[in-house]
Amino acid sequence: MQCAPDLRGDRPWFYGYLAAKATQAGRVTFVLPEKVAGFVNGGIGFQGPAVSTDGGQSWDWLGTETVNANTFYYDFARAGDEVRFAVTIPYVQSNLERFVKQHGKNPLLKQSVLTKSRAGRDVELLQIGQPGEGKQAVLLTARHHATESMASYLLEGILAEALSDSDSAQLFHEKYVLYVVPFVDKDGVEE
């Protein structure tokens, strides 16, 4: 199956997130362009493509043994199976919403809207802790480029620690208030 890059604006770039539905069981080889946006292998990740068999809810790495230059293959078990592939494990709005819901009862967490994106989406601003005398503001931002999804997982870990009852989190809250913009390029992440 021949795949093409997602072209935006005047510069070609390759995020590499696609879904494929099998018409029959068997092996399918996916062919990516030989060179896209600096990726010699057309945008296949160093651990092979990320793969999801449950509609993007969970992800794993397919592995490099399925990769040959700018191609990779997948063995579909049954007709009708739908599988998603990506250059890296995606982190999108639904991931953030799950995280916020999981910690929604924590009184340290406040969510607001910083601004609207060019496409009209809310760009979230999270706040952890309360401003006060002698406290300094700390700003963390992520996803200035849509493909930097692994940074979102790192950011989520930082936020989880800041929302925890650990000794280090309590010491942090005595001196700092954390402000977070999870998706600077909100449109790129969602599109």
C-alpha positions in Angstrom: 0.0 0.0 0.0 1.5 3.3 -1.1 1.4 6.1 1.5 1.9 9.8 0.9 3.0 12.6 3.3 0.6 15.0 4.9 1.4 18.3 3.2 0.6 21.5 5.1 1.3 25.0 4.0 4.3 25.4 1.8 6.6 22.9 3.5 6.2 19.1 3.3 6.4 17.3 6.6 5.5 13.8 7.7 3.7 13.0 10.9 2.9 9.4 9.9 -0.4 8.6 11.5 -2.7 6.4 9.4 -5.4 3.7 9.8 -5.8 0.7 7.6 -8.7 -1.8 7.5 -8.0 -5.2 6.1 -10.2 -6.6 3.3 -8.7 -10.0 3.9 -6.3 -11.7 6.3 -2.6 -11.6 5.4 0.5 -9.4 5.1 0.3 -5.8 3.8 3.4 -3.8 3.0 3.2 -0.1 3.6 5.4 2.0 1.3 6.4 5.5 2.5 8.2 8.1 0.4 12.0 7.5 0.4 12.7 10.9 1.9 10.4 13.3 3.6 11.3 16.3 5.8 14.7 14.9 6.6 13.7 11.4 7.5 15.7 9.0 5.3 13.2 6.2 5.8 10.1 8.4 5.0 9.2 8.9 8.7 9.3 5.4 10.2 10.3 5.6 13.8 13.6 4.1 15.1 11.6 1.3 16.8 9.5 0.7 13.8 6.1 2.2 13.6 3.9 2.6 16.7 0.8 0.3 16.3 -2.6 0.3 17.9 -5.2 -2.4 17.4 -7.9 -0.8 19.6 -8.7 2.4 17.9 -5.8 4.4 19.4 -6.5 3.7 23.0 -3.3 1.8 23.6 0.0 1.7 21.6 3.1 -0.5 21.2 6.0 -0.6 18.9 5.8 -2.9 15.9 9.6 -3.4 15.9 12.4 -2.9 13.4 12.1 -6.5 12.1 9.1 -5.4 10.0 11.0 -2.5 8.5 13.0 -2.5 5.3 14.3 1.0 4.2 11.1 3.1 3.6 8.7 0.2 4.0 7.1 -1.8 6.8 4.7 -4.7 6.9 1.9 -5.8 9.1 0.2 -9.2 9.2 -3.6 -8.8 9.5 -5.3 -11.7 11.3 -8.8 -11.3 9.9 -10.7 -9.4 7.3 -12.2 -6.2 8.9 -9.4 -5.7 11.4 -8.5 -2.0 11.7 -5.0 -1.1 12.8 -3.5 2.4 13.3 0.2 3.1 12.7 2.2 6.2 13.6 5.8 7.4 13.5 5.6 7.8 17.3 3.0 7.1 19.9 0.3 9.8 19.6 -0.8 12.0 22.5 -4.0 14.0 21.5 -6.8 15.8 23.2 -8.5 12.7 24.4 -5.3 11.7 26.3 -5.2 15.1 28.0 -8.9 14.8 28.9 -8.4 11.4 30.5 -5.5 12.8 32.6 -7.5 15.8 33.7 -10.5 13.6 34.5 -8.3 11.3 36.6 -7.1 14.2 38.6 -10.2 16.4 38.4 -11.0 16.1 42.1 -7.6 17.3 43.1 -8.1 20.9 44.5 -4.6 21.9 43.3 -5.6 21.5 39.7 -7.4 24.3 37.8 -8.2 24.2 34.1 -9.0 27.2 32.0 -8.7 28.4 28.4 -5.6 30.4 27.5 -6.8 31.3 24.0 -8.4 30.0 20.8 -6.3 28.3 18.1 -6.5 29.6 14.5 -9.1 26.8 13.9 -11.1 27.9 16.9 -10.1 25.1 19.3 -9.6 25.9 23.0 -5.9 26.0 24.0 -5.8 24.8 27.6 -4.0 26.4 30.5 -3.6 24.2 33.6 -2.6 25.6 36.9 -1.3 23.5 39.8 -1.1 25.3 43.1 -2.2 28.7 44.4 -0.4 32.0 43.8 0.7 33.7 47.0 3.3 35.9 48.7 6.8 34.6 48.1 5.7 32.0 45.4 7.2 32.0 42.0 5.4 31.1 38.8 6.8 28.3 36.7 5.6 27.9 33.1 5.9 24.6 31.1 4.7 24.3 27.5 4.7 21.4 25.1 3.8 20.5 21.6 5.2 23.5 19.7 5.3 20.9 16.9 2.6 18.3 16.6 5.0 15.4 16.2 6.6 16.0 19.6 4.1 13.7 21.3 6.6 11.9 23.6 7.1 15.3 25.3 3.4 15.1 26.3 4.0 11.8 28.1 6.9 13.4 30.0 4.8 16.5 30.8 2.0 14.2 32.1 4.5 12.5 34.5 5.7 15.9 35.8 2.0 17.0 36.3 1.2 13.7 38.1 4.1 14.2 40.5 3.1 17.9 41.1 -0.4 16.7 41.9 0.7 13.9 44.2 1.0 13.9 48.0 4.8 13.3 47.8 7.2 15.2 50.0 8.8 16.8 47.0 5.4 17.9 45.6 4.6 19.5 49.0 7.9 21.3 49.0 7.3 22.5 45.4 3.9 24.0 46.3 5.4 26.0 49.2 7.6 27.9 46.7 6.0 27.6 43.2 2.8 27.7 41.2 2.9 25.6 38.0 1.3 26.9 34.8 1.1 24.5 31.9 0.1 24.9 28.2 -0.1 21.2 27.1 -0.6 21.9 23.4 0.9 25.1 21.9 0.2 23.8 18.3 -3.3 22.6 19.2 -4.5 22.5 15.6 -1.5 20.5 14.4 -2.0 18.0 17.3 -5.6 17.4 16.5 -5.4 17.5 12.7 
